[in-house]
Amino acid sequence: MNDMTRDAQPVITTQRLSLRPLQTSDLGLINLHSGDARVAKMTTDIPHPLPPGATEALLKRAADPMRSEDFWAMDASAHGGSELMGLISLTRLDSAQSEIGYWVAPAFWNAGTASDAVAALIEANPLANKTIFAAVFQNNPASAKVLTNAGFDYIGDAETYSVARAANVPTWTYLRKLG
């Protein structure tokens, strides 16, 4: 990462939800949803049980002008829905490359929330990426379907460590070339 501060994150709006930067008022809902074992066990970096201060640390990282990862809340409150249905992020890797990551609270599974959020973030391309990578656990085919529906191509198998599972977990790796 360079020494320049990051620009403010844009709000990205779809017909069903908005992707907006995290705010302090998100603390309770992030705690609630990311503290769910079903969510934590489908991520690499959310521990379960969620330790005190974890969400505060996430909010601090998200607000850091020198951050290497941008986070957005999936917010449907303008459309009569929940203020926080999940999070989506882009982690800067190299010049014009990022890795996308996301989780959705179980109450919103199988409702197109992740698909809408991923498609919107790809279309907006707020970091002007040329390539976006993604990895999903092989026991999460719904998340793999979200990626393939958003134009990602499967590029191979790997494994990564899951904090909540305290184990290495097999993954499928995906790539999406942009403009």
Contacts in CASP RR format, 6 or more apart in sequence:
PFRMAT RR
TARGET T0000
AUTHOR 0000-0000-0000
METHOD contacts of the structure
MODEL  1
MNDMTRDAQPVITTQRLSLRPLQTSDLGLINLHSGDARVAKMTTDIPHPL
PPGATEALLKRAADPMRSEDFWAMDASAHGGSELMGLISLTRLDSAQSEI
GYWVAPAFWNAGTASDAVAALIEANPLANKTIFAAVFQNNPASAKVLTNA
GFDYIGDAETYSVARAANVPTWTYLRKLG
1 66 0 8 1.000
1 68 0 8 1.000
1 92 0 8 1.000
3 66 0 8 1.000
5 65 0 8 1.000
5 66 0 8 1.000
6 65 0 8 1.000
6 66 0 8 1.000
6 67 0 8 1.000
6 70 0 8 1.000
8 21 0 8 1.000
9 20 0 8 1.000
9 21 0 8 1.000
9 70 0 8 1.000
9 72 0 8 1.000
9 126 0 8 1.000
10 124 0 8 1.000
10 126 0 8 1.000
11 18 0 8 1.000
11 19 0 8 1.000
11 20 0 8 1.000
11 21 0 8 1.000
12 18 0 8 1.000
12 19 0 8 1.000
12 20 0 8 1.000
12 72 0 8 1.000
12 120 0 8 1.000
12 121 0 8 1.000
12 124 0 8 1.000
12 126 0 8 1.000
13 19 0 8 1.000
13 120 0 8 1.000
14 116 0 8 1.000
14 117 0 8 1.000
14 119 0 8 1.000
14 120 0 8 1.000
15 79 0 8 1.000
16 76 0 8 1.000
16 79 0 8 1.000
16 113 0 8 1.000
16 116 0 8 1.000
17 74 0 8 1.000
17 75 0 8 1.000
17 76 0 8 1.000
17 79 0 8 1.000
17 85 0 8 1.000
17 113 0 8 1.000
17 116 0 8 1.000
17 117 0 8 1.000
17 120 0 8 1.000
18 75 0 8 1.000
18 76 0 8 1.000
18 78 0 8 1.000
19 72 0 8 1.000
19 73 0 8 1.000
19 74 0 8 1.000
19 75 0 8 1.000
19 88 0 8 1.000
19 117 0 8 1.000
19 120 0 8 1.000
19 121 0 8 1.000
19 124 0 8 1.000
20 72 0 8 1.000
20 73 0 8 1.000
20 75 0 8 1.000
21 62 0 8 1.000
21 70 0 8 1.000
21 71 0 8 1.000
21 72 0 8 1.000
21 73 0 8 1.000
22 30 0 8 1.000
22 58 0 8 1.000
22 59 0 8 1.000
22 62 0 8 1.000
22 63 0 8 1.000
22 71 0 8 1.000
22 72 0 8 1.000
22 73 0 8 1.000
22 87 0 8 1.000
23 73 0 8 1.000
24 59 0 8 1.000
25 83 0 8 1.000
26 59 0 8 1.000
26 73 0 8 1.000
26 83 0 8 1.000
26 84 0 8 1.000
27 55 0 8 1.000
27 56 0 8 1.000
27 59 0 8 1.000
28 55 0 8 1.000
29 82 0 8 1.000
29 83 0 8 1.000
29 84 0 8 1.000
30 55 0 8 1.000
30 58 0 8 1.000
30 59 0 8 1.000
30 84 0 8 1.000
30 87 0 8 1.000
31 50 0 8 1.000
31 55 0 8 1.000
32 105 0 8 1.000
33 39 0 8 1.000
33 84 0 8 1.000
33 86 0 8 1.000
33 103 0 8 1.000
33 105 0 8 1.000
33 106 0 8 1.000
34 40 0 8 1.000
34 46 0 8 1.000
34 50 0 8 1.000
34 54 0 8 1.000
34 55 0 8 1.000
34 87 0 8 1.000
34 103 0 8 1.000
35 46 0 8 1.000
35 48 0 8 1.000
35 49 0 8 1.000
35 50 0 8 1.000
36 105 0 8 1.000
36 106 0 8 1.000
37 48 0 8 1.000
37 164 0 8 1.000
38 106 0 8 1.000
39 46 0 8 1.000
39 103 0 8 1.000
39 104 0 8 1.000
39 105 0 8 1.000
39 106 0 8 1.000
40 46 0 8 1.000
40 47 0 8 1.000
40 48 0 8 1.000
40 50 0 8 1.000
40 163 0 8 1.000
40 164 0 8 1.000
41 48 0 8 1.000
41 162 0 8 1.000
41 164 0 8 1.000
41 165 0 8 1.000
42 103 0 8 1.000
42 137 0 8 1.000
42 140 0 8 1.000
42 143 0 8 1.000
43 103 0 8 1.000
43 162 0 8 1.000
43 163 0 8 1.000
43 164 0 8 1.000
44 160 0 8 1.000
44 161 0 8 1.000
44 162 0 8 1.000
44 163 0 8 1.000
45 163 0 8 1.000
46 54 0 8 1.000
46 103 0 8 1.000
46 163 0 8 1.000
46 164 0 8 1.000
47 54 0 8 1.000
47 163 0 8 1.000
47 164 0 8 1.000
48 163 0 8 1.000
48 164 0 8 1.000
58 71 0 8 1.000
61 67 0 8 1.000
61 69 0 8 1.000
62 69 0 8 1.000
62 70 0 8 1.000
62 71 0 8 1.000
68 91 0 8 1.000
68 92 0 8 1.000
69 89 0 8 1.000
69 90 0 8 1.000
69 91 0 8 1.000
69 92 0 8 1.000
70 89 0 8 1.000
70 90 0 8 1.000
70 126 0 8 1.000
70 127 0 8 1.000
71 87 0 8 1.000
71 88 0 8 1.000
71 89 0 8 1.000
72 87 0 8 1.000
72 88 0 8 1.000
72 89 0 8 1.000
72 117 0 8 1.000
72 121 0 8 1.000
73 83 0 8 1.000
73 84 0 8 1.000
73 86 0 8 1.000
73 87 0 8 1.000
74 84 0 8 1.000
74 85 0 8 1.000
74 86 0 8 1.000
74 87 0 8 1.000
74 88 0 8 1.000
74 104 0 8 1.000
74 108 0 8 1.000
74 113 0 8 1.000
74 117 0 8 1.000
75 82 0 8 1.000
75 83 0 8 1.000
75 84 0 8 1.000
75 85 0 8 1.000
76 82 0 8 1.000
76 83 0 8 1.000
76 85 0 8 1.000
77 83 0 8 1.000
82 105 0 8 1.000
82 107 0 8 1.000
82 108 0 8 1.000
84 105 0 8 1.000
85 104 0 8 1.000
85 105 0 8 1.000
85 107 0 8 1.000
85 108 0 8 1.000
85 113 0 8 1.000
86 102 0 8 1.000
86 103 0 8 1.000
86 104 0 8 1.000
86 105 0 8 1.000
86 108 0 8 1.000
86 113 0 8 1.000
86 117 0 8 1.000
87 102 0 8 1.000
87 103 0 8 1.000
88 100 0 8 1.000
88 101 0 8 1.000
88 102 0 8 1.000
88 114 0 8 1.000
88 117 0 8 1.000
88 118 0 8 1.000
88 121 0 8 1.000
89 100 0 8 1.000
89 101 0 8 1.000
89 102 0 8 1.000
90 98 0 8 1.000
90 99 0 8 1.000
90 100 0 8 1.000
90 101 0 8 1.000
90 121 0 8 1.000
90 126 0 8 1.000
90 127 0 8 1.000
90 129 0 8 1.000
90 132 0 8 1.000
91 98 0 8 1.000
91 99 0 8 1.000
91 101 0 8 1.000
92 98 0 8 1.000
92 127 0 8 1.000
93 99 0 8 1.000
93 133 0 8 1.000
96 127 0 8 1.000
96 128 0 8 1.000
96 129 0 8 1.000
96 130 0 8 1.000
96 131 0 8 1.000
97 129 0 8 1.000
97 130 0 8 1.000
97 131 0 8 1.000
97 132 0 8 1.000
97 133 0 8 1.000
98 127 0 8 1.000
98 129 0 8 1.000
98 131 0 8 1.000
98 132 0 8 1.000
98 133 0 8 1.000
99 132 0 8 1.000
99 133 0 8 1.000
99 134 0 8 1.000
99 135 0 8 1.000
100 118 0 8 1.000
100 121 0 8 1.000
100 122 0 8 1.000
100 132 0 8 1.000
100 133 0 8 1.000
100 134 0 8 1.000
101 134 0 8 1.000
102 114 0 8 1.000
102 117 0 8 1.000
102 118 0 8 1.000
102 143 0 8 1.000
104 113 0 8 1.000
104 114 0 8 1.000
104 117 0 8 1.000
109 142 0 8 1.000
110 142 0 8 1.000
114 142 0 8 1.000
114 143 0 8 1.000
114 146 0 8 1.000
115 146 0 8 1.000
115 149 0 8 1.000
115 150 0 8 1.000
118 146 0 8 1.000
118 147 0 8 1.000
118 150 0 8 1.000
119 149 0 8 1.000
119 150 0 8 1.000
122 132 0 8 1.000
122 150 0 8 1.000
122 151 0 8 1.000
122 176 0 8 1.000
122 178 0 8 1.000
125 178 0 8 1.000
129 178 0 8 1.000
130 177 0 8 1.000
130 178 0 8 1.000
130 179 0 8 1.000
131 175 0 8 1.000
131 176 0 8 1.000
131 177 0 8 1.000
131 178 0 8 1.000
132 152 0 8 1.000
132 175 0 8 1.000
132 176 0 8 1.000
132 178 0 8 1.000
133 173 0 8 1.000
133 174 0 8 1.000
133 175 0 8 1.000
133 176 0 8 1.000
134 147 0 8 1.000
134 152 0 8 1.000
134 173 0 8 1.000
134 174 0 8 1.000
134 175 0 8 1.000
134 176 0 8 1.000
135 158 0 8 1.000
135 160 0 8 1.000
135 171 0 8 1.000
135 172 0 8 1.000
135 173 0 8 1.000
135 174 0 8 1.000
136 143 0 8 1.000
136 144 0 8 1.000
136 147 0 8 1.000
136 171 0 8 1.000
136 172 0 8 1.000
136 174 0 8 1.000
137 143 0 8 1.000
137 162 0 8 1.000
137 169 0 8 1.000
137 170 0 8 1.000
137 171 0 8 1.000
138 157 0 8 1.000
138 169 0 8 1.000
138 170 0 8 1.000
138 171 0 8 1.000
138 172 0 8 1.000
139 169 0 8 1.000
144 154 0 8 1.000
144 172 0 8 1.000
144 174 0 8 1.000
147 174 0 8 1.000
147 176 0 8 1.000
148 154 0 8 1.000
148 174 0 8 1.000
150 176 0 8 1.000
151 176 0 8 1.000
152 174 0 8 1.000
152 175 0 8 1.000
152 176 0 8 1.000
153 174 0 8 1.000
153 175 0 8 1.000
153 176 0 8 1.000
154 172 0 8 1.000
154 173 0 8 1.000
154 174 0 8 1.000
155 173 0 8 1.000
155 174 0 8 1.000
155 175 0 8 1.000
156 172 0 8 1.000
156 173 0 8 1.000
157 170 0 8 1.000
157 171 0 8 1.000
157 172 0 8 1.000
157 173 0 8 1.000
158 170 0 8 1.000
158 171 0 8 1.000
158 173 0 8 1.000
159 168 0 8 1.000
159 169 0 8 1.000
159 170 0 8 1.000
159 171 0 8 1.000
160 168 0 8 1.000
160 169 0 8 1.000
160 171 0 8 1.000
161 167 0 8 1.000
161 168 0 8 1.000
161 169 0 8 1.000
162 168 0 8 1.000
162 169 0 8 1.000
END
